[in-house]
């Protein structure tokens, strides 16, 4: 990534140029899911908002989770856990979260917390659901976006940076993205969406030099003890620590 592409220096024109190559990095087999995430579900939410109350159906949540897993690292057990939520629970949790966000956009953390009450939903996945409600301002907590926005930090390891998927990290991502959006909008007198910056970061991440297999790092996933490699390729699952199954049976991994 060029120095002029870092978050403190990038301008609108190169952002738009990088966006043109986004589709070429998205696997052809998930183009249907891509359309659901970027177009159909946000449009459905916008219409439901006009009709009274916005909410997500269970099928929409499972599709968004499938998109997230196939866009990054696939974890079938997580997909099963999310699918175990009831239709009623999904509707109620998403309706509550969107209503809370609509009342106060600055209090987005409460909405993320409300969504995270669903099984299998942690801060990263919750941010994906909320971003469909407000694609302009709310960023999806993707690996590439987090690493891009924190790329210049002294303690960072660039595209190999560890991520913990906590609310603290999401708040940092959220604030840095708003700073970038506001600067670009002020410079160009036009709106810049969170989703466009996410796409650009995805392009940067996919075009980054191949990582050294001997330098693969491991990332803590939510509040679970399981760890998985963050290099974006398949590896044998690492050994897991012993768990108290009576406590973890219903929760599983959340991201």
C-alpha positions as CSV (number, residue, x, y, z in Angstrom):
1,X,0.0,0.0,0.0
2,X,1.4,3.4,-1.0
3,X,2.1,6.0,1.7
4,X,-0.5,8.3,0.0
5,X,-3.1,5.6,0.5
6,X,-2.9,5.6,4.3
7,X,-6.0,6.9,6.2
8,X,-4.5,10.2,7.0
9,X,-3.5,11.1,3.4
10,X,-5.8,9.3,1.0
11,X,-8.1,11.5,-1.2
12,X,-11.3,10.8,-2.9
13,X,-10.0,10.1,-6.4
14,X,-7.7,7.2,-5.5
15,X,-10.4,5.8,-3.2
16,X,-12.8,5.7,-6.2
17,X,-10.1,4.1,-8.3
18,X,-9.5,1.3,-5.8
19,X,-13.2,0.7,-5.6
20,X,-13.3,-0.2,-9.3
21,X,-11.2,-3.4,-8.5
22,X,-13.4,-4.5,-5.6
23,X,-15.6,-6.9,-7.5
24,X,-12.5,-8.7,-9.0
25,X,-11.5,-9.7,-5.5
26,X,-14.9,-11.1,-4.5
27,X,-15.3,-14.8,-5.2
28,X,-17.8,-15.4,-8.0
29,X,-19.6,-18.1,-6.0
30,X,-20.8,-15.5,-3.4
31,X,-22.0,-12.8,-5.8
32,X,-25.6,-13.6,-4.8
33,X,-24.8,-13.1,-1.1
34,X,-22.9,-10.0,-2.1
35,X,-26.0,-8.5,-3.6
36,X,-28.1,-9.5,-0.5
37,X,-25.6,-7.7,1.8
38,X,-25.0,-4.6,-0.3
39,X,-28.4,-4.1,-1.9
40,X,-31.4,-6.2,-1.1
41,X,-31.2,-6.4,2.7
42,X,-30.4,-2.7,3.2
43,X,-33.3,-1.8,0.8
44,X,-35.7,-4.1,2.7
45,X,-34.7,-2.4,6.0
46,X,-35.2,1.0,4.5
47,X,-38.7,0.1,3.4
48,X,-39.6,-1.5,6.8
49,X,-38.3,1.7,8.5
50,X,-40.7,3.7,6.3
51,X,-43.5,1.3,7.1
52,X,-43.0,1.6,10.9
53,X,-40.3,-0.6,12.5
54,X,-37.2,-2.0,10.9
55,X,-36.1,-5.6,11.7
56,X,-34.3,-8.5,10.1
57,X,-35.7,-11.9,9.4
58,X,-33.9,-15.0,10.5
59,X,-33.2,-15.9,6.9
60,X,-31.6,-12.5,6.3
61,X,-29.3,-12.8,9.3
62,X,-28.2,-16.3,8.3
63,X,-27.5,-15.0,4.8
64,X,-25.4,-12.1,6.2
65,X,-23.4,-14.5,8.4
66,X,-22.9,-16.8,5.4
67,X,-21.6,-13.8,3.4
68,X,-19.3,-12.8,6.2
69,X,-17.8,-16.3,6.6
70,X,-17.4,-16.9,2.9
71,X,-16.0,-13.4,2.5
72,X,-13.3,-14.2,5.1
73,X,-12.6,-17.4,7.0
74,X,-15.4,-20.0,7.0
75,X,-16.4,-21.5,10.4
76,X,-19.4,-24.0,9.9
77,X,-20.0,-24.3,13.7
78,X,-20.6,-20.6,13.9
79,X,-23.1,-20.7,11.1
80,X,-25.0,-23.5,12.9
81,X,-25.0,-21.6,16.1
82,X,-26.5,-18.5,14.5
83,X,-29.1,-20.6,12.7
84,X,-30.3,-21.9,16.1
85,X,-31.8,-18.6,17.0
86,X,-35.6,-18.5,16.7
87,X,-37.4,-16.3,14.2
88,X,-39.0,-14.4,17.1
89,X,-35.7,-13.8,18.8
90,X,-34.1,-12.5,15.7
91,X,-37.0,-10.1,14.9
92,X,-37.1,-8.8,18.5
93,X,-33.3,-8.3,18.9
94,X,-32.9,-6.6,15.6
95,X,-36.0,-4.4,16.0
96,X,-34.7,-3.3,19.5
97,X,-31.2,-2.6,18.2
98,X,-32.4,-0.6,15.2
99,X,-34.8,1.4,17.3
100,X,-32.1,2.2,19.8
101,X,-29.8,3.3,17.0
102,X,-32.4,5.4,15.3
103,X,-33.1,7.2,18.6
104,X,-29.5,8.2,19.0
105,X,-26.9,7.4,16.3
106,X,-24.0,8.3,18.7
107,X,-25.1,5.5,21.0
108,X,-24.3,2.7,18.5
109,X,-22.6,0.6,21.2
110,X,-26.0,-0.1,22.8
111,X,-27.3,-1.4,19.5
112,X,-24.3,-3.6,19.0
113,X,-24.9,-5.0,22.5
114,X,-28.5,-5.7,21.8
115,X,-27.7,-7.6,18.6
116,X,-25.0,-9.6,20.5
117,X,-27.7,-11.1,22.7
118,X,-28.4,-13.5,19.8
119,X,-26.5,-16.8,19.8
120,X,-23.4,-16.7,17.7
121,X,-23.4,-13.0,17.3
122,X,-20.4,-11.0,18.6
123,X,-19.4,-7.4,18.0
124,X,-18.0,-8.1,14.5
125,X,-21.2,-9.8,13.2
126,X,-23.4,-7.4,15.1
127,X,-21.7,-4.5,13.3
128,X,-22.5,-6.2,10.0
129,X,-26.2,-6.3,10.8
130,X,-26.2,-2.7,12.0
131,X,-24.3,-1.6,8.9
132,X,-27.1,-2.9,6.7
133,X,-29.4,-0.5,8.6
134,X,-27.1,2.5,8.1
135,X,-24.6,1.7,5.3
136,X,-23.5,5.4,5.1
137,X,-22.2,5.8,8.7
138,X,-21.9,2.3,10.4
139,X,-18.8,0.3,9.4
140,X,-18.6,-3.5,9.4
141,X,-15.9,-4.7,11.7
142,X,-13.9,-6.5,9.0
143,X,-10.3,-7.6,9.4
144,X,-9.2,-5.5,6.4
145,X,-10.9,-2.3,7.6
146,X,-9.6,-2.6,11.1
147,X,-6.0,-3.2,9.9
148,X,-6.2,-0.4,7.3
149,X,-7.5,2.2,9.7
150,X,-4.8,1.3,12.3
151,X,-2.1,0.7,9.8
152,X,0.2,3.6,10.9
153,X,0.2,2.8,14.6
154,X,3.7,2.2,16.0
155,X,2.7,-1.1,17.6
156,X,0.8,-2.4,14.5
157,X,2.1,-5.2,12.2
158,X,0.2,-3.9,9.2
159,X,-1.8,-6.6,7.5
160,X,-0.7,-9.2,10.0
161,X,-2.0,-7.2,13.0
162,X,-3.8,-9.3,15.7
163,X,-7.5,-8.5,16.2
164,X,-9.5,-9.3,19.3
165,X,-13.0,-8.4,18.0
166,X,-13.9,-6.6,21.2
167,X,-16.2,-3.6,21.6
168,X,-13.1,-1.5,22.6
169,X,-11.6,-2.3,19.2
170,X,-14.8,-1.7,17.3
171,X,-15.2,1.7,18.9
172,X,-11.6,2.6,17.8
173,X,-12.5,1.4,14.3
174,X,-15.7,3.4,14.3
175,X,-14.1,6.6,15.5
176,X,-11.2,6.4,13.0
177,X,-13.6,5.7,10.1
178,X,-15.8,8.7,11.0
179,X,-12.7,10.9,11.1
180,X,-11.7,9.7,7.6
181,X,-15.3,10.1,6.3
182,X,-15.6,13.6,7.6
183,X,-12.3,14.7,6.2
184,X,-13.1,13.4,2.7
185,X,-16.6,14.9,2.8
186,X,-15.2,18.3,3.9
187,X,-12.5,18.2,1.1
188,X,-14.9,17.2,-1.6
189,X,-18.3,18.5,-0.6
190,X,-19.9,15.1,-1.1
191,X,-20.9,12.1,1.0
192,X,-18.5,9.2,1.5
193,X,-20.0,6.0,2.8
194,X,-18.6,3.7,5.4
195,X,-19.2,0.8,3.0
196,X,-17.1,2.3,0.3
197,X,-14.2,2.7,2.7
198,X,-14.7,-0.9,3.8
199,X,-14.6,-2.1,0.2
200,X,-11.4,-0.1,-0.4
201,X,-9.8,-1.6,2.7
202,X,-10.8,-5.1,1.4
203,X,-9.0,-4.4,-1.9
204,X,-5.8,-3.2,0.0
205,X,-5.9,-6.4,2.2
206,X,-6.3,-8.7,-0.8
207,X,-3.5,-7.0,-2.8
208,X,-1.1,-7.0,0.2
209,X,2.1,-9.1,-0.2
210,X,1.8,-12.8,0.6
211,X,2.3,-13.3,4.3
212,X,5.2,-15.4,5.7
213,X,3.7,-18.8,6.7
214,X,6.3,-18.9,9.5
215,X,5.0,-15.6,10.9
216,X,1.3,-16.6,11.1
217,X,-0.3,-15.0,14.2
218,X,-3.4,-16.2,16.1
219,X,-6.4,-14.1,17.1
220,X,-8.7,-14.4,20.1
221,X,-12.2,-14.7,18.9
222,X,-14.7,-12.8,21.1
223,X,-15.0,-14.1,24.6
224,X,-14.4,-17.7,23.6
225,X,-11.1,-19.6,24.3
226,X,-10.8,-20.8,20.8
227,X,-8.1,-19.2,18.6
228,X,-7.8,-19.3,14.8
229,X,-5.2,-18.0,12.4
230,X,-5.9,-14.6,10.9
231,X,-4.0,-15.1,7.7
232,X,-7.2,-15.8,5.7
233,X,-6.2,-19.3,4.5
234,X,-7.1,-22.8,5.7
235,X,-5.0,-24.4,8.4
236,X,-5.5,-27.4,10.6
237,X,-7.5,-26.3,13.7
238,X,-5.3,-25.4,16.6
239,X,-5.6,-27.4,19.8
240,X,-8.3,-26.0,22.1
241,X,-8.1,-25.5,25.8
242,X,-10.4,-27.5,27.9
243,X,-13.7,-25.9,28.6
244,X,-16.5,-26.2,31.1
245,X,-19.1,-27.5,28.7
246,X,-21.9,-26.6,31.0
247,X,-21.1,-23.0,30.5
248,X,-20.2,-22.9,26.8
249,X,-22.8,-25.2,25.4
250,X,-25.2,-22.4,24.4
251,X,-22.7,-19.7,23.6
252,X,-20.0,-21.1,21.3
253,X,-17.8,-18.8,19.3
254,X,-19.0,-15.3,18.7
255,X,-17.4,-12.8,16.4
